[in-house]
Amino acid sequence: MGKRNKTEYNDFLDGEKLRDNNEIRTTLQGTKSLERNVSPPSTRRYNTARGKKSKGGPKKPQLTHFLCIPLVNPHTRPQLEAQLSKLKGELGQTGFLPVKAVRPPGTLHLTLGVMSLDDEQLSIATRYLAALDVQKILQNVTAQSMAESAAASGTVSENLNAAAMPDWEALSIDLKGLVPMQVPHKTSILYAEPVDASGRLQAFGEKLRGEFTREGWLVEDKRTLRLHATVVNTIYAKGKGQRVTKAPRIKGGEDADAVDGKEDHDDGVSTAGSAIEDHDELDGSTGHGPDAKSWLRFDARELIERYSDVVWAENVSIDRVQICKMGAKKMRNESGEVVAEEYEVIAEKVIGA
């Protein structure tokens, strides 16, 4: 993989960790049109409030949902469970990191952007997703990729035809390695990188993010989208009495806002908290990104090297786009034991449907 520009970062990463959103109770509603009955959320208002909060100053809007490409399906789940279980076992034996820092298999996804929507706005956004021709977007990305490859190789354009193009259903990726979100010797986040042999995933994600941003449904983020699946985040392993601190700034980087919320749902509604008790520190700029706050930063260089060739999941089909609710729900068995964690899917569009 080529070396990434450290300023390239989608600062709303995992759709995890937000404040109280008890007002959000949504259902997917069908419609035959995309007529707007309410105004989309103001991204300008959000950007104005992105700086540090001052007394009496504007507050950042409550983040409620996120747009993503899911990675968990019947084919990938066993792979993810097996590999993440191995990682937890190793960490448990060595004591290098708390095992709670490893994210549950059901939470892995590629975030495209985050939303701050009330019930009515969410209803319209879900109808927009339902009507969006996602297959056409991917076909256009495929055609552009073919044209660029042909230009680079000197292939005559007349020799290209639709039959030579990869089928839109064939877009799949592998999740590989461990990449640090901050500097390798002092990071709090490690993620698996999507490996796309066809070279279409990045453009596909950017096109989708652009569509939803232009319509006003996503909080605007002008930085390059960094597609990733978080595997380790120490913010989730914080216990009582452990102070949350800010990770060192990466030279040339920018402050990264994050999404803060709850891992457990007692009543199906996300609230602030999780393993983090100091709510005053959860101001929307902790937990994720190059400048993420966490109680633990660690030297990940040895772990990164050891897992550089590990494939967490292969042949992951990119076949749908989802709007999910912030805050992963914990699934418990009859004994009250947590058996899984997943995000609630509010709406999804299957490519080709």
Secondary structure, 3 states (H helix, E strand, C coil): CCCCCCCCCCCCCCCCCCCCCCCCCCCCCCCCCCCCCCCCCCHHHHHHCCCCCCCCCCCCCCCCEEEEEECCCCCCHHHHHHHHHHHHHHHHHHCCCCHHHECCHHHCEEEEEEECCCHHHHHHHHHHHHHCCHHHHHHHHHHHHHHHHHHHHCCCHHHCCHHHCCCHHHCEEEEEEEEECCCCCCECEEEEEEECCCCCHHHHHHHHHHHHHHCCCCCCCCCCCCCCEEEEEHHHHCCCCCCCEECCCCCCCCCCCCCCCCCCCCCCCCCCCCCCCCHHHCCCCCCCCCCCEECCCECCHHHHHHCCCCEEEEEEECCEEEEEECCCEEEECCCCCEEEEECCEEEEEECCC
